C-alpha cells in the first residue's frame, strides 16, 4: 500500500496545550497491529491493516493509537484499568463498526476524513448507519457503546471534540433486549445429571485433563457457585483459601475486574472420596482435581499461576500449553451438550453458558431464601437493584398458580353470593372456612398463619365487611414497592394487587369499594400498619 504524507490539521477550539500529540506525518504506519496481554477471550492481536487505504487513515490511526495506549495501560496495571477482554470488545464491536462507516463517509464527501470531521452531526450519521443495518437493536447499541468508549478516550487526548454524543440514542432499548435467561427446572436437572456423569468419568481417569474436560469442570463449578464468566476462567491455583473459622470449609476467592473487587465464597470440602463417585463433587474437590491433574502442563507453561491450563493434543497446536479461553470453553460446552443430547423446551440443542448457570444459581437462591430479594442479592455479590433488573425471573408456574386461584375464587363468589352463608372465621385479610384444616394450614392442630397464601387457598372467602382489611394490606404492599425494588416487588406481591383490583373489587359496588379503599389508606387495619407482619405470612 503506498505511503501517504498527511499533516495534522489545525488545533480545534478548546484543545489544551497538554493535549497528546498524534504524529500523522507518514500513514499508514509500519506497525498496524495492537497486541493484547493474555486474557479470557480468544483475541490476542487487533489488526488494523484492513482499515487503511479507505479514505480514513487519520481516523484509523487515531483509533489504533488509542487502543494501543489502552493495551499498554492494561499490561502495566495487570488489568485493573481495563481488562484485555474489554479492549477486545472495543475492537471487535466498536472499531469494527465505526471504521467501515468512516470509509463510507470518506467516499461520500470525496476526500480523506480528518479528525475534526468527527462532530455531533457525524455521530448522528453513525447512529443512522447502525439503525439501517440488519442487526438487532441490542447489537446496534453494543456497537455504538463500544465505539463511543474509544471516541471518548480520543476526546480525552484532545484529538477530537468532546461532548459530541446524544444523551440517550437508544431510549427504552432495555425493554426490547433479551439477556441470558435462567435454565428451566427440567433443563437444570438435565445439565446437572450430565455433569454428574462426566465428573464420574473424569474422577476415574488419570493424567492431565483436556480442554473439554476442563470445560466440564468449569461448568460444574459455575453450577455450584454462580461465579461470573471471566472470573471463572481466570481462577488462580490458590483460589481456595482456608476458612478463618470453620475447618471443614474453604474460601473460593475470585476477582471481578469491572468492579475492581475480590469476591469470596465459603465452600464445604468433602472428605469422603467415595461420595465423589456417587454424587456431583463439591467445588473444593473439583478445584483440587484440576490443580493436581494439570500441574505438569501448568508448570511448563507461561501460566503457572492460572488454574485452567492444559496441553493441546490434536491439530497444529499439539503439545502447546494454553489457558482455557472463552472460545475453547464454548467448544467444550457445545461438545458437552451434543454428547448428552440435552434439548430445550422447543426441541433444539440447549444453549448453555456460564452466565445462564449464574442466573439459574441466583434464581435458585431466591426460591430457597423464601423469595427474599435482599438476601439473594447479598449472596449473589451485587445490589438488589442489579439482582432485580438482570437476574431474577418469575418462578415457573407462578402465573398458572395465581390464575387457577383466581378462577376458583371467582366461581365461589358467583355461586354463593357476595356474603357466604357457610360458617367462616375472620383472618387479618378476610375470612376462612377452616383455619385448622384448610389447604395451607399446618395440619398440627394450630391455626394457619400464612395469610398471604389466602389468595390462592380454596377456603378463602370475601364479603363486603372484609374490604377494609383487604385494602389495608393493599396499601401496605404499595408502600414497600420502592424499598423492595420494582422487579422483585412485582414478582412477589404484584399478583396480589392484580387480584384485588381485577377480581375482588368488581364483585362489589363501586361506591363501597371507593369508601373502603380510602378509609384503609387513611386508617389501615392494625395488623397491616407494620411491615414486620409480612414475615412468615406468605
N, C-alpha and C positions, 0 to 999 in steps of 0.2 A: 504494500500500500504506500503511495507516495507521501512523503512528509509535507506537512503544511506549516507555515510560519504565521501564527496568529498572535498578535499583540493584545494584551489585556485592554479592555475598554476603560473609559474614564471612570473614576470613582463615582458611585451613586450617592445621592443625598443621604445623610445620616450615617455614613460609614465612619467608623472610629479610626483614629490614627494607628491603633494597635491591631487593626484587622490583619489576619494572617494572609501572607502573600501567596497567590496561586500563579505559578510560573506557566504561562501559556505561549512561550516563545516557540517551542517545537512540539507539534502534535501530528500524529498520535505519538504517545511516549513509547520508549523502548520497552518498558515494563507495563504490561496490561493485565496482570493477574494480582489479586489480593489474596494472600494466604491466611487462612483461619487457624487458630490453635485447635487442638483436639477437642471434640465436643460430641454431644449425644446424637447430633444429626449426621447424615452421610456426606454432607457438603464440606469440602476442605479448601477448595480454590474457587474464588469468584473471578470468572473470566469476563473481561470487558472488550476483548478484541472485536467481537461481532458487532459492537455498537459504534465503533469508529468508522469514519468514512460515509456517514449517513446524513451529513449536514448539521450535526450537533456535537462535534468533537469537544468543544469547550465545556458544554454541559456534562458530557460523558466523563471528561477528565475530572471535573469538579466532584461528581458523584463518586468516582473511583478514589480520589484522594480523601474524600470524607469517610468512606468505608475503610480505607487503609488506616486512617487515624483511629477509627473505632476498633479495628482489629488489633492494632498495636496497644491501645489502652486496655483492651480485654486481656491480652497476653501479660502486660505488666502488672495488672491488678488481680490476676488469677480469676478473671470472670466476674468480679464484683461490680464493675461499672456496667458493662453489657455482656451478656453471655454470647459465646460464639454462635449458639443456635439462634439467638435473636438476630444477630447480624446476618446470618444466612437467610433468614426470613426477609430482612430488609432488601436483600439482593434478589431472591427468587420470587418474592411477591411485589416488592416496591419498585426496585430499579428495572426489573424485567417488564413491568407495565409502563413505567414513566419514560424510559429512554426510547422505546419504539414510538411512543406518542410524540416525543421531541423530534424524531426523524420525520414523522408525518407533518408536523408544524413547519419544519425547515423546508420541506418540499412545497408546502402551501405558500410560504412567503417568498420562496425563491432565493434564499440566501442562507449563510451559516447563522445558526442561532447564537445569541450572546447571552451572558448571564443576566443582563438587565432586561431581557425579554421575559424573564420569569416574574410575573406580577400577578395581581389578583385576577385579571382577565385571563391570563394564561392558565391559572389553576381552574377557573371556571370551565375553560375549554377542555382541560384534562378530565374534569368530572363528567362533562358531556360525552367525552370519548369513552369513559368507563361505562356510562349508562347505556350507550349504544352497543356495547359488547354483548356477547351471548351468555356470559357467565351470570351466576346467581347474584342476588343483592348482597349476600354475605361475602362473596368473593370480591365484589366491587368495593365494598367497604374495607375489606382486608388489604386490597391492593393500594387503595388510597391512603389508609392509615400507615402502612409500611413506607410508602413513598414520602409521605409527609414527615416521618421521623428523620429521613435522610435530608430532606429540604430544610427542616428546622435546624439541623446541625450546620448546614451550609449557611443559613442565615446568621447563626451564632458566630461563624467565622468571618462574617462581613462580606460574603461572596454574592449573596442575593438579598433582596429587600425582605425585611421581617414583616410579620403581621399581614400576610397575604392570603390567609386561609379563611374560608367561611366558617362561621361558628358551629353550625350543625348541618353538614352537607347531606346526611342520611337520617332525616328525622323519623322517629318511630321505627327505625330499622330492626331493633331488637325484637319487635313483635313478629317479624317475618323470618327471623333466623332460628334455625333449629340446631342447637348444640348436641353434644353427645347425650344420649339418654341412658338411664339405668336399665339393666337387664330385667326382664320379667322373671317371676319366680321360677317358671319352668326353664327358662334359659339359664338362670343362675345355677339351678340344680344340675343341669346338663353339663355346664362348664366345670363345676366342682367335681362331678363324677369323673369326667375326663382327666382332670388334673390329678385326681387321686390315682387313676390307672397309670398315668405316665410317671408320676412320682414313685410309685412302687417299682416300676421298671428301672428308673434312674438309680434308686437306692440299691437295688440288687446288682447293678452293673459295677464296673471298675474302670479305672483310667480316667483321663480328663474328659470333661463334658464338652460336647459340640455346641455350636451357636444355637442350634434348635433346642437342645436340652437346656441350655441357659435361658432361652426364651420361656420354656415351661416353668422353670424355677422362678423366674421373674413374675410370671403370671400368678403363680401360687402365692408369692409374697404380696403382690398387689391385692389379690382377693382377700387376704387375711388382714391387711393393714390399711388399705385405701390410700397408699402412697401416690404422690404425683408422678407423672411420667418421667420427666427429666431427672428429678432427684433419685428415682428408682434406678435409672440407667447409670447414674453417677455415684452409686453407693461405694463406699470405700471398704477395704478389707477389715478395718477396725470399726465398722459401723455399729457393731454390738459392743456395748459397754456394760459393766456390772451395775446392777440396780443398787442405789445407795442404801436401800432399806431391806428389800426382800431378796434373799439369796437365790430363790428359785426363779427369779425374773432377771431379764436383761433389758437394756435400753437400746432401742434402734434409733440411731442418730442419722438424719439426712439433712441435706442443705438445699433450700429453695432459693435460687439466685434472685428471682424477681423481688421477693420480699427481703432479701439480704438477711435471712433469718434461719436459724437452725431449728429443725423440728425434731422433737424427741417423743418416742412412743415406748411404753412399757410392754414387754413381751414375756410370756411364760415359756421357760425352757423345759422340754420333756426329757426325762432321764431314762424312760423305758423305751429301748430301741425297738422292741417288738411292736409297740404301738405305732411305730412309723410305717410298718408294713400294712397294718390293718386299717389305718386311718391317715388322712392327709397330714403330713408332718407340720409341726408348728414352724413359725418363721425363723426362730433361732436355729433350729436343726437344719433348715434349708440353707441358711447362710453359712453355717459350719460346713455343710456338704460342698457347697460351691468353693469355699475358701480352700478346703483341703484337697479336693479332687483336681482343681485347676491351679494349684500352687506352682507346679513346674513351668507351664507356659507363661504364667504371670511373671515369675521371677526373671525369665529370659526375654521378656518383652520390654517395651518402652513405658509400660503402665503397671509398675509393681505395686502401686497403691490402690488400684481400682479392683473392684470385686469381680465384675463380669468381663473377664479376659479369656480368650480361647485361641486355639490353634486351628487354622483352616485345614481342611482335609481333602478338598477337591478343587478342581479348576486351576487356573493360572496362579492363584494365591496359595497353593498348597504349602503348608509349613509356616505361613506367615502368622504372626501373633497379632491379634486385633481385639479391640474393645467391642462389646455389643452396642450397636447404634440403633437409631430409630428404624433405619432401613432393614438391618438384619433381624431386628425384633419383629418387624411387620412380616417378613418372610417366615419366621418361625411360627408366628400366630396363624398365618394362612395355612401352613402345613398341619398345625395342631387341629384347626377346625376341619380340614379336609380328612385327616386321619380318623377323627372320631365322628365324622358326619353329623355335625351339630348345625341345626337349621333354626331359623326364626319362625315366627307365627305364620308367615306367608310362604314358608317352604323354601326360602332362599338361604344360602350359607350364612351363618351368623356373622355379623360384623362385630368383631371384638377388638378392643384395645385397652390400654391401661386406664384411660380416663373413664371409660364405661364401667370398669371394675371399681374405680374410685367412687363414682356416683352410686353404684349399686351398694357399695360398702356404707356410704353415708345414709342412704335411704333405709338400709337395714338397721343402722344405729337409731334412726328416727323412730322406727317401729318398736324396737326393743326398749327405747327410753320412754315409752308411753307417749310418743309424739311430742317430746319436749324439744322445741327448736333451739333453745339456748344451750342445753347440754349437747345436742347433736353438733352444733356449730363449734363448741369448745373441743369436742373430741375430733372433729374434722380439721381443726387447726386454722379456722378463719372466723370471720364475724357472722352474726345471724343474718345480716343483710346479704352477704355473699352466699351463704347457705341457702337462703330463701330464693334468691334470684337465679342461681346457677346449678344447684344440686338437688334440692328436694322436689319430689313429684308426688302427685296424689296416689295413694295406695291402690293397687289393683282391686277392682270390685267395689271401691268406695261409692261411686255413683250408683252402681247397681243396688247396693245395700240400702242407701238412702232412698232411692226411688221406690224400692219394694216397700219400705216402711211407710212412705207417703201414701201409697195406693191402699194399703191395708187400713191405715188410719182414716183415710177419706171415706172408704166404704163403710167403716164403722159409724162415722158421723152421719152419713147419709141414711143408714138403715135404722139407727137408734135415735136420731134427732140430735139437736144441739145439747140437750141435757139428758144424759142417760138415766134410765130408771134402775139400772143394776147397781148393787152396793159398791161404793168406792171409798178410798181413803185419800185424804189430802197429802200432797207432797210439796216440796218447795217450788215445783214448776206448775203442776196442775193436779190431776187425780190418778189413782192407780187402783185397778180392780183387785190386785193381790200383791202387797209389798213383801210378803213372806215367801211366796212360791211363784212369783212372776218369772218372766223369761230371763231376766238378768239378775234375779235375786240370788244371794249366795247359797241358798238351799241348806243352811245350817241352823235354821231357826231364827236368824237375825233379819231385820228389815233391810230391804235393798237401799243402798246409798248411792247408786250410780244414776244420779238424777239427769245428767245429760244424755244418758242412754234411753231415757224415756221416749225420745223422739223416734227410736227405732224398735220400740217394745210393743207387743200386741196388747198389753194391759193398759196402755196409755189412754186416758180419757180427758177431754177438754170440754168445759162448759163456759158460759159467759162469765161466771163468777171467778174463773181462773185466769182471765186475761190480764189482770193486774200483775200477777206473779210471772206470767209468760213474758210480758213486756218489760218487767224489771230485769229478768235475765237478758232479754234482747238488748237493752241499753247498756248493761254491764259489758256484754260481748263487744258492742260497738266501741265502748270506751277504751278497750285494751288493744284495739286494732293497730294503732300507730306504734305502741310499745313493742308489740309482738312481731310486727313486720307483715306487710300485706299478703305475701305469698303463703307464709306459714299460717296466718290467721284464716285465710280463705280455705286452706287445706283442712284445718281442724274444726273451725266454727262456722265457716261460710254456709254449709248446708243447713245449719240450724236457722240462720237468719232467713235463708231462702224458703224453708218450710213454713216458718212463722208468717212471712209476707205473702207467700203464694198459695199455701194450702190450709192454714188455720184461719187467718183473718177473713178470707172470703166467705167462711161459713157463718159469720155474724154480721149484724147490721153495721154499716159504715159509721153511724153515729156512736154506737157503743165502742167500736174499735178506736175511734178518734179520742173519746173521753179517757178510756183506759190507757192508751198509749201515752197521752200527755201526762196523766196522773202518775204513771210509773216513772216517767222521766224526771218529774219534779220530786216525787216522794216514793222511791222504789221500796219494794218489799225488803224487810230487814235482812233476809237471808242473802239477797243479791246486792248488798251495799259494799261488801268486802270481797275483792277478787280472790282472797285466800280460799274461799269456799269452792272455787273451781277445781282445786287439787283433789283428786280422788273421786270426782263426780262423773267422769267420763265412762 
